[in-house]
């Protein structure tokens, strides 16, 4: 739904590709990924989720 779409847009704007399926977010990281890259993915996802919550007034 709407929440997933909002979060997906924040992800895209933050250079993170995630797919919204309803109000769930899906991520398919590469099969070979470093700890540093995982940390970067998590940080970008957190920023997108926080921005979504703020926009919806639940942060």
C-alpha positions in Angstrom: 0.0 0.0 0.0 0.8 3.6 0.5 3.3 3.1 3.3 5.4 0.8 1.2 5.4 3.1 -1.7 6.5 6.1 0.4 9.3 4.0 2.0 10.4 2.7 -1.4 10.6 6.3 -2.8 12.8 7.3 0.2 15.0 4.3 -0.5 15.4 5.2 -4.2 16.2 8.8 -3.3 18.9 7.4 -0.8 20.5 5.2 -3.5 19.0 2.0 -2.1 16.9 -0.3 -4.3 14.1 -1.9 -2.3 10.8 -3.2 -3.6 7.5 -2.5 -1.9 5.0 -5.3 -1.8 2.0 -3.9 -0.1 3.3 -2.4 3.1 6.4 -4.7 3.2 9.8 -3.9 1.9 11.9 -6.5 0.1 15.6 -6.4 -0.3 17.8 -8.7 -2.4 21.5 -8.0 -1.5 24.2 -9.6 -3.7 25.3 -13.1 -2.9 28.8 -11.8 -2.1 28.7 -8.7 0.2 31.1 -7.3 2.8 30.3 -6.3 6.3 30.9 -2.7 5.3 28.3 -3.0 2.5 25.8 -4.6 4.9 26.3 -1.7 7.3 25.7 0.7 4.5 22.5 -1.1 3.4 21.2 -1.1 6.9 21.9 2.6 7.5 20.2 3.6 4.2 17.2 1.4 5.0 17.0 2.9 8.5 17.1 6.5 7.1 14.3 5.6 4.7 12.1 4.0 7.4 12.7 6.9 9.8 11.8 9.4 7.0 8.6 7.4 6.2 7.6 7.3 9.9 8.2 11.1 10.2 6.1 11.8 7.1 3.3 9.7 8.5 3.5 11.4 11.9 4.5 8.3 13.8 8.1 9.2 14.6 
